[in-house]
Structure formats: structure tokens, C-alpha cells
Amino acid sequence: MTAPALALAPKRTFAAEFADDKPLRVGLIGCGWYGKSDIFRLNQIAPIEIVSLCDVDRRNLETAAQWSEQKQPSRKRPRLFTDYREMLKAGGLDMVEVATPDHWHALPMIEACKAGVDIYVQKPISVDVVEGQAMVAAARKYGRVVQVGTQRRSTPHLIEARQDYIKTGKLGKVGMVEIFSYGRGRAVPFPPAQPLPPELDYDFWTGPAPMFPYNQVRVSNWRAFKEYGNGRLGDMGIHMLDMARWFLDLGWPRRISSMGGILVNKGGFANITDTQTAIFEFDDLQMVWQHRVWGIPPNPKNPWAGVFYGDKGTLTASVLGYDFVAVGQESQPVHKDVAYELDKYPEDNTEPRLEKHVAPAIRGHMKDLLQAMKTRSRPVADIEQGHISTACCILANLSLELNRTLTLDPATGRITGDEDVTRHLRRTYRAPWAHPEVTAV
């Protein structure tokens, strides 16, 4: 049977600062939805060659290979791997993205550092705190540029809001930040027994996490299980927490506390909270996270955002735009919508599942990474910043689990005076996988 003809690859108008560059040799570890979205945004702005793809699910692997052939100008088929170690050993790469489920971020990222390539790693960077410490240490030891996928730092309208209202002082002294995510959830029903698909290496997919009998719901909806991620706080919350830290130039908080649980969506298969509040205490500032995945958001038009309260005004910032209201009856509110860039990148209109409103931010994030790779400098979402934001979410979940407030040294992020908490900073890995160590730089 004759294979169907591939559609012509879109004509590229690369960003001026990269248009004359030698094609960047790129690999992708984890070929699901968001990994492809990221790499194809990179393909829009700079000459690249998608050299290698890796996934433990051969269906994802084949789909990504076909997409790569269609989208990259060379029309070459990438090399395909099911083991990231073999992909990195094969070499020929300048940059890799790690876009696996969260429990598989640390080991491939550290191995990529050892292989001498630069990295884009999805958020949250880790599932335990020591993993994150080891990832930062590896990046520094091997001199790698590592960008974390907290792309709010590269969202055009949020860059504008930060500059125009935070840096200019128009917001005044900020004493409270509320960050939140509402809606978009339900109880995950207990699934019936299912056969293991022949295309999936389930043992490798499970990796260092605990082994359970295969179930498609666990694999496709892994964010609903704390064995593979950090719940809604570690998924949605890290974006808004990281945005707030970036806006206000914040490091580590002094104290973290949290409360919540499965309060409404009871009787399901998932084991992450459906309702949670976390408080991050900084000097002269409180940051409060809230999520609930049931009911109606307070503002249905803005269910996921951050609100910055200053003594001169209030700034609401989200992926869809921002709003500023100054103190005083005479001032007029300011509103700015996200710019979609669909006229410049019309293929965004037809790419399946693409978050069109986020595409400009991903492109900006990739531009920032490429510039950092050229200058060997730290990108805007450097691995250390990603570690701080990730660890704050992990520690909030730990506060809830242990039912007590955690006290940190704000200079180092280390837990102070609580050996029991310290013992919880490293999860147990399933053999034969070994937990990464924090090696000296």
C-alpha cells in the first residue's frame, strides 16, 4: 500500500535573531500533547532539525514522528527511541525537551546534563525536593542552560503588566497576593480491569514510582494521582506562584502552611485534593493559593489567575490578559487582552489541541532559551527558579499531609528545626531506579 503523501511543511519566517543560525539539533523525551506543542513553537521561530524522539508509548512516538516529518523543512524522519538513555547515548543533539509525566522529569534531565546538551524541562521540575536540588546541581556542574516551562515569565502581556505596574511603582506596596484555580474537575470513577496495550512499556512508564496493576485511567489521567505528580497545586498552582515570585522578585518564603483534602468529589479513583488552601509567608507579604475543582468560580471569566493587592491599586493577571484598578474614584480601570498572533502564525489555527492563547508565550520562552544558549547565560526561567517554585508546591502538600506549618531558611530554602519533615523531602524509588544525589559542583 502506498503511504499517503505528506502535506507541505509551512513556509517559515524565523525570528530575525535566529534566521541565519545553523539548524539546532533537537530531541524530545515524552511525545505527548504538550511536548509536541513546545517543539513546534520552537520550529516556528528558528531553524531546527528534530533529530530524535523518545517515548515509552509507540503510539505517541509514531504520531510525533509523522508530525515532525510534516512540520520541519527538511522533511526528515527523526530517530525513534523508547529509552531516553539510548537516545542521549546516540548523540547528535544540541537541545532536548523533557516533557514526560512529572515523576519522570529528574532522571532524564540530569542524564541530558551529563550528555552535554541544553534542556527545556516541563514544570513542575520534580516530584520531591531532593530531586530538584539534584537537578540544579547537575545543571551547574555540567554548565548546561536549562529553561523550565513556566512560560508566564515569557507571556507578552504579563511582561508588560510587570513592567508597567510593578516596576514603575504604580501598584505601590504589595502586601497580599491571591493565586487560584477553580473548576475543571470531577471524581475519577474506578475503572474496570483492562488489558495492557502492546504499544506501551508500562514498567518503564511507571519507572521510579510505585507499581500498580495497569489501568488506562492511571496512565492517561496521571495528574490525578500523587504517585506521579503534585496535584492541582503542582500543576496549575506552580504557574501562578512562579508568576507572582517573578513579578515581585521573591525568593524562598519563610513559612508554608496548607489545609484541604477530598471534600466534595468523594468515592473516586483519584487521590489528590479537590479543595486546598496554601499560605506562603514572605517578609511583609502573604501569598495565598486556593483551588477547588468543583462548583462555579467566583469570576467565571477568570478562573485561573493572580491578584496583586497594593496600597495604590490592584492588578489581576492571567493567561487571558490583565486588569489594573487604581485607588481612587477618579481613575479609570485598565484592561489588556492576550495577543494571539494568529495572523503571523496561521498554522496555530489548525494544530490539534493547541492552547492558542499560550502559543505566544511558548514562542517567547523558546526565544529566551535560544538567546541564553548563545550567550551561555541563565534564561528567565532558569532551573533554580523552577526548583524554588516547584519545591514550594511540594512543601505545601507536605504541610497538609503532616498537618503542620513548615519553617524555612529564606536564604537557602532548607527546612529548619524539623527532622521529620526533612526525612520526607526524598521519596522512595522503585528498584532498579536510583534516586539522584546532590553532587558537588
N, C-alpha and C positions, 0 to 999 in steps of 0.2 A: 504494500500500500504506500502511495506517495504521501510524504509528510506535508501538511498544509503549509502554504507559503507564509512567512512571517511578514507582518506589517512593517513598513519602512520606519526606521528609527527617526524620532523627531529631530528636526534641524536644531542645532544648539547655538545659542548666543550666550557664550560663557561670560561670567563676570570679568570685567576688564583686567582686574589684578591677577587673574589666573589664566586668561585666554591663551597666552603664549607658553604656558608651562608644559613640560613633558608630562604625558598622562600618568596620573597617580595610580599605582597598582594596589587595588583594594580587595579585601576579603570580608566576608560576612559570616559570623558564627551565630546561628539562630535565624532561620529564614522565614519566620512568621510575618505577620502583618506589619509590625512597626519597624522591624529591621529593613524590610524592603522599602518602606516609606522613606526612611532616613537615607538609604543609599541612593535612591532615585532622586531625592532632592540634591544630593551631592553631585549626581550626574548632570543635573540641570545647570550647575554653576561653574564646573571646572572639568577639564578633560581627565577622564578616569578610565581605567580598564578594570572591570570586575573580573579578577583573576580566579578567585577561589570562593566556593560556598560550602558551608558545613551545617548539617542538621541531622538529628537522630531520627527524624521522620522523613522518609524518602519522598513522601508526597509533597511536603513543603520544599524539599530540595529540588525536585523536578520543576515545580511551579516557579520557583525563584530562578532556576536556570533558563526557563523559557522566557520569563520576563526580562532577564538580563540580556539575552540574545536580541530581543526586540528593541530594547531601550538604549544599549550602548552603541556608539557609532561603528565600532569595529565588527559588530555582529558575531563576535567570537563566543563560543560556549565556554563558560567557566569550568575549572576543575571542580569536581564534586567529592566531598568527604563526609563521613559520618562521625569522625573522631577529630576534634579540634587539634589534638596533639599532632596527628598526622598532617593536617593542613598546615600548621605552623612549621613543622619539620620540612615540608616540601619547599618552603621559602618563596621567594619572588614577590614579596609583599612590602608595601610602604606603610599601609594603614589597615587596621581591621576594626570592625564594629562587633561588639559583644551585645547581642540582642536576644539572649536566651531568657527563659524564666529566671526569676531573681535568684533562686538557690544555686544557679549555675553561672553567676557573674564573676565571682572571685577567682576561681582556678583558671579559666581561660584568659582573663585579663592579666594575671600575673605571668602566665606562660607566654603571652604575647610580649610582655615587657622583656622577658628573657630572650625572646626571639629577635629583639631589636626593632620592633615596629611600633608606630604610634597608634593610639587607640581612641575610639569613641565607645564609651560603655554606657549602657542604659541605666536609668535610675530605678530603684534605689541601688547603690553600688553593691550592697551586701545584705545578708540576712542576719548576721551577727556583727558585733562591734569589732572583734579582733580581726575578722576578715577584712573589714575596711581599713584598719590600721596596717595590715599586711599589704594591701593594695597600694596605699600611699607610699609605704616604704619601698615597694618594688618599683614604682614609677620613678622615685628619686634615685634609687640605687642604679638603675639601668638607664637613667637620663631620658625617659620617654615623655612625650607630650600626651596627656590624657584629658579628653573632654568628656564630661558627664552629660547625659541627656536631660538636664534641667534647663530646657530651652526658653524658659521665661526670661532668662538673662539676655537672650538674643531676640526677643519679641519687639518689633519696631515701635509699637505704640507704648509698650511698657518702658523701653529705653527713654522715650520722650517724657513719659509721666515721671520717671525717676529724676530726670534732669530738670524738668520744668517746675516741679512742685516739691521734691525732696531737697535737691541740691541747692536750689535757689532760696530755700527757707520759707517759701510761700505757705507751707503746711505748718510751720512753726515747730514747737517742741512736741514730738510724738511720744505719748505715754502709754498708748494701748494699740495693739493690732489684733484684729479678729480675722482668722482664716478659717475656711469652712468648705464642706462639700455636702450637698443634700440630694436625696433621691437616688434613682437608678439602682435599685437593688430589690431582691426578694429572697425568700427562703429557697435554698437549693435542695430539690427533692432527692431522696435516697434513690439511686439508680438501680436497675436490675443488673444481674451478672451479665457480663459481655465478653466475647472472645477478644483476645489480643490481636490487633491488626498486624499482619505480616510486615507492613511497611515501617512499623515503629519499633525501635530498640528501647523497650520500656525500662530495662535495667539501667541503661546509660541515661535515659531521660531522668530517672529517679536520682542517679548519681549519689552524692553525699547525703541526701535526705533519707528519712526512714522509708523502708519498703512496705508498700501496701499492695493488696491484690489489684490488678489493673482495673481501672474504670475510666471510660471516656470522659465523664464529667470531671474527674480529678485532673486529667491531662488538659482538657480544653478550658477549664474554669479554675486553673491552679491558684489564681489570686484569692480564691475563697478559702484557702487552707493555709494555716500559719506554718506548716512544714516547708512551704515553698516561697513564702513572702512575708510581708509585714502588714498585711491587712489594708484597709482603706487609707489609714494614716500613711503607710509606707508607699502607697500607690499614688493617691491624689494629694495627700497632705504634704508630701515632700516637695512638690512643685510650689505650693503656696508658701510653705515655710522657707524654702530656699529663696523665693522671690522677695519675701519680707527681709530676710537677712541681707540680701544683695542691696535692696533699696536703702537700708539703714546702716549698712557696713557693720553688721553684727557678727560676732564670732560664736563662741560657746555660751549657752546660758549658765546661770548659777544653780538653778534648781529646776527639776522637771517632775511634774505630777500628772496623774491621769486617772480617770474613772470611766466606767461604761461596761458593756457586755452585749450579749444577745438578749435584748429586751423585748423585741416585737416579733422578729422572724424566727420563732422557736420551732423546734422539731425538724429542722432541715439537716442537710449533709455538711454544710459549711461550718467552720469552727472559728471564724474571725468575728469581731464585734460588728453589730449592726448599728450601734449607738456608742459614741465615745467623745469625751472631752479631755483635752490635754492642755496643760498650762506650762509655758516656757518662760521662766523668770530671768530677765536680764537686768543690768543696772538701770534703774529708773524707767523700766519698760516691762510690760507684761504682754506676752503673745498667747492668744487663746485659740486652740483648734477645736472645732466641733464637726462631727459628721453624724448623720443618720441616713440610712438607705431606705427609709420608709416615709410615707406621708408627703406633704407638699412643702417645698422650700419656702422660706419667708419671702423671697423675691424670686418667683419662677423664671424671670428673665436673666437672673444672675445666680445660679445655684452653686457656683464654684468660683471663689474669689478671695481677695484680701481687702480688708477695710483698715485704713490707717487714720487714727484719730490724733490730730494735732491741735494745739491751742489756737491756731489761726484758721483751721479748716479741716475737712475730711476728704480723703482720697480713697475711692473704691477702684480696685484694679483687678482685671480678669483677662482671660484669653480673648474675650469678645470686645474689649475696649476699656476705657477708664472714665470716671466721673470725679470732678472736683467741685466741692462746695465750700466757699469761704465763710468764715464767721461774719455775721452782719447782714442786715436786711437788704442793703443796697447792692450787694454783689450778685452777679448772675452765675448760675451753675455752668460749668464747662463739661462738655461731653465729647469723647473721641471714640470712633468705631475702629475695629480691626480693619486693616487693608489687605484684601485677599490676593492681589497680584495676578488675577486670572487673565488679564489682558497680556501680560508679559509671559506667563507660563500657562497657556491654554490647555495643555495636557492634564493639568490639575483637575479640570472639569470631568475627566473620564476615568481617572485612576480609581479602581475599586477601593472602597473603604478609606480613602484618604481624608484626613481631617483638614479640609481646605483652609480653615481659619488658622491652623497651626503651621501650614506649609511655609509661609514666610519666615517664621521663627526658626524652623529647622534649617532652611537655607542660610539664614544669618548665623546660626550656630556652627554650621559646616564652614562658612567663610572664616569665622573666628578661629576655628581649629586649623584650617589651612595656613592662615597667617602665622599662628603660633608655631606650626611645624617649620615654616620657612625661617623664622627668627629664633627658634628653639627657646621660646618663652612660654609662660603659663597662660593657657586660654582662660576665657571669662568664667567657665565652669570647671576649673581645674579639679583634679581628683581629690585634693584636700578639702575644697569647698563641698564637693559631693559627699565626702565622708562625714563632715560635720552635720550636714542636713540629714543624711541617712541615719547616722547614729542617734540624732535627737529623736527621730521617729521610733527607732528600735528601743531606746531608753524609755520613751513614753509608754510603749507597750509593756515593757518590763515593770514600770511603775504600777501599771494596772494589775499585772499578774501577781506581783509581790505585795500589793496593797500598801505602798508607802512612797513618800516623796524621795527622790534621788537628789543628792547634793554633788555638784561637780566643781572641780577647779576650773574656772573660766579661762585660765591661761592655757590649759592643756587638754581639757575635756575629760580628764580622768575622774573616776568616782572617788570620793573622799570618805573615809571612815565607815565603809560598809563592805566587808569582805564577802558577805553573802551575795550581794549584787555583783561584785567583781567576778565571782565564780560563774555567773550567768551570762557573761559577755562573750563566751565562746560556746557554740553548740557542738554537740557530738556528731562527728561524721560517720557515715556508714562505710564499713570496710569494702573495698581496699582503698578508698579515697582518704587522703590525709589532710587534715586542716592546715591551711597555710600559717607559717610562723612570721613574726615581725622581725625580719632580718635587718641588720645594721646597714646603713647607707655607706 
